[in-house]
Amino acid sequence: GRKGRDFFRRAGFPSLGEFSNLGDYPGMSQVLPIARLVMDDYIAGNIDQVFIGYQRFVSTAVQRPTVRQILPVTAPEGAEAGNVDFLFEPSPEKLLETLLPRYVEMQVYEAVLDALASEQSARMVAMQAATDAANDMVGGLTLIYNKARQELITGELLDIVGGSAALEG
C-alpha cells in the first residue's frame, strides 16, 4: 500500500513498480502484473531472491507482519531431500516452466488477500473500539445531563415551596 511505498522511498530502496490501488475485492487479474514483474526480473537474472512482506491474518485481533521468500523456491522446513527418481511427462523443465509462474501468482495473491483481510479486521476492531468509547461517552453525558436536570427541578420545587410558605405566613 501507500504507507509501505512511502516507507521504502524514505529508506532509499529502489522501486520496480507500484501496485497500491487494488480495491477491496482484488481479482487474480489485478495481481498478475505484480507476479509477472517479479518473474520476469528473476528469470532475467536481475534479482537473485524475491521476498514478499505483508500483514498475515491470524485472527480478528491478531495480524502478524510476515516476510516470506518466494523465489528461489526452497523446501519446507523439516523436509528431507530424497533420492527418489521420478519419471516426469512432460519433462521436469516444461513442468517447472508451467507451474512456477502459477506458484508465484498464487503466493502474491495469497499475500494480497491476507493483507486485505488484516486491514478489514483492524478497521473492524477500531470501529468497535470507537463505538464502545462513544457509548461510554453518551452514558457519561446522560448522567451529567440528568444530574443537572434534577438540580434544576429541585431548585424550582424549593422556589415553589418557599413562595407558598411566604404566602401562608
SULLIN-V840017 format. One record per residue. N is the residue number from 0. RES is the residue in three letters. PHI is phi in degrees with one decimal (999 if undefined). Layout:
[[N	RES	PHI] [N	RES	PHI]]
This chain:
[[0	GLY	999] [1	ARG	-65.4] [2	LYS	-65.5] [3	GLY	-63.4] [4	ARG	-58.9] [5	ASP	-63.6] [6	PHE	-60.8] [7	PHE	-68.9] [8	ARG	-64.9] [9	ARG	-63.0] [10	ALA	-78.2] [11	GLY	85.9] [12	PHE	-81.6] [13	PRO	-72.4] [14	SER	-120.3] [15	LEU	-92.3] [16	GLY	-179.8] [17	GLU	-130.1] [18	PHE	-134.8] [19	SER	-111.9] [20	ASN	-110.8] [21	LEU	-87.3] [22	GLY	80.5] [23	ASP	-82.5] [24	TYR	-130.1] [25	PRO	-70.1] [26	GLY	-99.1] [27	MET	-60.5] [28	SER	-64.2] [29	GLN	-80.6] [30	VAL	-90.9] [31	LEU	-55.4] [32	PRO	-61.3] [33	ILE	-66.1] [34	ALA	-62.9] [35	ARG	-65.1] [36	LEU	-59.6] [37	VAL	-64.8] [38	MET	-62.3] [39	ASP	-61.0] [40	ASP	-67.8] [41	TYR	-68.6] [42	ILE	-65.2] [43	ALA	-72.2] [44	GLY	84.7] [45	ASN	-72.1] [46	ILE	-133.2] [47	ASP	-95.3] [48	GLN	-139.0] [49	VAL	-127.7] [50	PHE	-117.7] [51	ILE	-124.6] [52	GLY	-116.5] [53	TYR	-164.8] [54	GLN	-87.5] [55	ARG	-86.2] [56	PHE	-76.9] [57	VAL	-106.8] [58	SER	-155.7] [59	THR	-57.6] [60	ALA	-96.1] [61	VAL	-128.1] [62	GLN	-130.4] [63	ARG	-110.0] [64	PRO	-63.4] [65	THR	-134.2] [66	VAL	-126.8] [67	ARG	-128.0] [68	GLN	-85.6] [69	ILE	-109.9] [70	LEU	-139.2] [71	PRO	-68.0] [72	VAL	-68.3] [73	THR	-117.6] [74	ALA	-69.8] [75	PRO	-60.7] [76	GLU	-59.6] [77	GLY	87.1] [78	ALA	-80.5] [79	GLU	-101.0] [80	ALA	-77.7] [81	GLY	-104.2] [82	ASN	-102.8] [83	VAL	-82.2] [84	ASP	-102.0] [85	PHE	-96.9] [86	LEU	-102.7] [87	PHE	-105.0] [88	GLU	-136.4] [89	PRO	-69.2] [90	SER	-62.6] [91	PRO	-57.1] [92	GLU	-64.0] [93	LYS	-66.6] [94	LEU	-62.7] [95	LEU	-63.7] [96	GLU	-61.2] [97	THR	-86.3] [98	LEU	-81.0] [99	LEU	-60.9] [100	PRO	-60.9] [101	ARG	-64.5] [102	TYR	-61.1] [103	VAL	-64.1] [104	GLU	-58.5] [105	MET	-69.7] [106	GLN	-64.6] [107	VAL	-67.2] [108	TYR	-62.9] [109	GLU	-60.7] [110	ALA	-64.1] [111	VAL	-63.4] [112	LEU	-66.2] [113	ASP	-61.2] [114	ALA	-63.4] [115	LEU	-66.4] [116	ALA	-62.3] [117	SER	-64.3] [118	GLU	-63.5] [119	GLN	-64.6] [120	SER	-64.8] [121	ALA	-62.9] [122	ARG	-63.6] [123	MET	-63.1] [124	VAL	-64.3] [125	ALA	-64.6] [126	MET	-66.0] [127	GLN	-65.2] [128	ALA	-64.2] [129	ALA	-65.7] [130	THR	-63.6] [131	ASP	-62.1] [132	ALA	-64.8] [133	ALA	-65.1] [134	ASN	-63.6] [135	ASP	-62.8] [136	MET	-65.4] [137	VAL	-62.1] [138	GLY	-61.2] [139	GLY	-65.1] [140	LEU	-67.4] [141	THR	-63.4] [142	LEU	-62.8] [143	ILE	-62.8] [144	TYR	-61.6] [145	ASN	-64.1] [146	LYS	-65.4] [147	ALA	-64.1] [148	ARG	-63.4] [149	GLN	-63.9] [150	GLU	-62.5] [151	LEU	-63.6] [152	ILE	-64.1] [153	THR	-61.8] [154	GLY	-62.0] [155	GLU	-65.6] [156	LEU	-63.5] [157	LEU	-64.1] [158	ASP	-63.4] [159	ILE	-65.5] [160	VAL	-64.1] [161	GLY	-65.0] [162	GLY	-66.9] [163	SER	-66.3] [164	ALA	-67.2] [165	ALA	-68.9] [166	LEU	-70.7] [167	GLU	-79.5] [168	GLY	-90.6]]
